[in-house]
Amino acid sequence: MATDELACVYAALILADDDVAVTPEKISTILKAAGVDVEPYWPGLFSKALESADIKSLITNVGSGVGAAPAGGAAPAAAAAEAAPAEAKKEEKKEESEDESGDDMGFGLFD
């Protein structure tokens, strides 16, 4: 992540922590106070992206993404885990049968 983006993220987090609306002017004020120079479009982009988001809930719900739901993902994962060894066994049997088929004809690749 570029320094400009990271500085805007930190500024937005500071504003959200203080329960202040995230606006381009306020992000710019924090960045100026910190002595960080960013391209002038970054504060506007970040405030536009975060205007409809509740930043505190985003931070507190980091672990509740798609892959974190054990109840919904446990059964399909278990079924996939059981199916994987069965498929591996089938592939081994196919490889063995292919190797044996060359020997059945009386010649082999490495004879």
N, C-alpha and C positions, 0 to 999 in steps of 0.2 A: 504494500500500500504506500502510496506516495506521501510525502511529508504534508503537503497541502490538505489532502483528504484526512489524514490522521489528526491534524490540528483541528479541523472542522468537527470531526467526531468527538474529540475531547471537549470542545467548546459546547457542542450540543448536549453532551452528558452533564456538563456543569450546569447548564441552563435547566435541564430536566430535573436535576437533583434539587435545585432551588425552587422548583415549581414555577418557573418563568417560561413564557411562550418562546419557542425557538423561531426567531426571525433573523433575516440576513443582517440587520443592523446590530442586533445583540451578539450574534456570532462574531461579526467584525469587531465589535467593541472588546470582546474577550480576547480575540486574537491580537488586537493592537496593544492591549494591556500586557499580554504575555510576550510581546516583542516578536511575533511571528508574522511574516509576510506571506500571503497566499495570493493566488490569482483572484481577481475580483469576482469571478463567477461562482467560485466554490461555496461561499456562504448562502447565496441564493439557491443553488442546487440542493444543498442539504436542508435548508428550511422548507423548500417545496416538497422534498421527499418525505420529510418528517411531520408535515403539517397535520396529517390525518392519523398519525401513529401515536400510541401511548408508549413513550420510550421506556418508562419504568416497567410496564408490563412486558415489553420486549426483552428487557434484561432479566427479569425474574422468571420468565418462561423459556429460557434458552434450552433447557433439557427436554422440553415437551414437544419436540419436533416430530417428524414423521417416523424416524427410526427409534424413537424413545418409548413408544407405547408398547409395553410388553404384553398386555392382554390381547390386543388385536394382532400383534405380529408373532406371538408365540406359536400358535397352531400351524400357520403356514410354514414357519421356519422349521418346526419339528418335522413336518411332512417332507420338506425339502431335504432335511438332514437324513431322513430314512431313505429317501429315493436316491440320493447320491451314491451310497455304497452299492445299491442294487444295480445302478447303471454302470458303475465301475466293474462289477463282477461280470456283467454282460459283455463289456468291452474286452475284458481279459479272456473270456470264453471265445469271443470272435477272433482275437489275435491268436489264441492257441489253435483254433480250428483252421485258420489260414496257414499257420506254420505246419500243421500236420498234413494239410492238403498237398503241399509241395513234396513232402516225404512219401506220400502215398503213391505218387506217380513214378517213384524210383529215382528221382534226382532232386537235388537241393541246390540252393544258391551257393553254399560254401563247401560243397563236396569236392 
